[in-house]
Amino acid sequence: MTILCNKVSKKNLDARKKSNIQKTDEFTHENIEIYEMLLNNLWKNKKREYFSYKVSIYLIVIYVILNIISFILKGQLFSNKAICILYNLYWMILLILLINTYNFIIDKKEWKFLQTKSSITFTDKYVLENNEKIKLVVYSNEDESWQFLSGRQLNTEDARVVALEEIIIKYPLYEVMYILPKGYVASKAKNKWIITKEQNV
């Protein structure tokens, strides 16, 4: 298993800079390119759905407040034609967001990882305690464990152990990592995920 330490983290971070992936027993360079494309497409779609989910919550609250105000004013709030047009436009936008939100909610109910929700998962204090973005995901070939890391240089005392479900609840976008092949690393480079072979020691 890849251990959380300075040396291993450096190797994983350096691995993402390599553009050529050597052929392995299970995956060729072409296979990894397909996985990369799929992962980035899933990531993009999940981000859009998550944004819709968050925004729709606020819009629903505003929608309820507007209707309460309208009830208190006995419908006078919508007696103005311009307000009625804006209200209908608001409702259409909310409906579109709710459609995207539906897909996000359905996905949340389906557990896609091969491991159980309580499986031991490694992370670091920056992700767990400082809420930093995850920039490095490792699916270990040796023991099939997962690592969700900040990408920083780490010491052993920076390591944290949690249940896999805890990471996905805290960072729901990272559910798409279930497609990552065993023994590979997904590293974030700007707005793109790059998949490379795991560097074991």
C-alpha positions, 0 to 999 in steps of 0.5 A: 500500500502507498504510505502517507509520507513525504517520499511517497507523496513526492512520487505521486505528485511527480507522476502526474507530470509524466505524459507517457504512461508505460504499458501495463498488464491490464491497461495500455496508454489508450485505455488510460486516455479513455479513462481520463476522458470519462473521468473528466466528463463525469467530473464536469457533469457532477460539478454542474449538477452539484451547482444546480443542487446548491442554488436550487436550495436557495431558490426554493427558500426564496420561492417560499418566502415570496409566497408567504409575503404574497399571502400576507399581502393578499395577492397584491405582490403579484398584481404588477404585470412586470413582477408576474413576468419575473416570477414566472421566469424565476419559476422556469429557472428553478424548474430547470435547476430542479431537473439537474438536481434530481440526477444529483440526488438519485446518484447520491442514493446509489453507492458506486464504489466496490468497497463498502461504505465503512472501508478504511480510507486514507486522507490528510489533515488539510483535507479533513480539518482545513477543508482544502480541495482534494488534488490527489486520489490513489486507488492502491493496487496492493490492498485496494484502499483509497487515498484522498489527499490534498497534494501537499508534502506530507509527514506521517503525522499528517495522515488521517484514517476515515470511512470511505463514506465520510469522504464522499459525504464531505466531498460529494463531487469525488464520487466519480472517482469510482471509475479510477482503475486499481493501481492508478492515481488521479491528480488534479492539474488546473481544471483537468484530472490526469491518470497515472500509474501508482508509484509503489515503494 
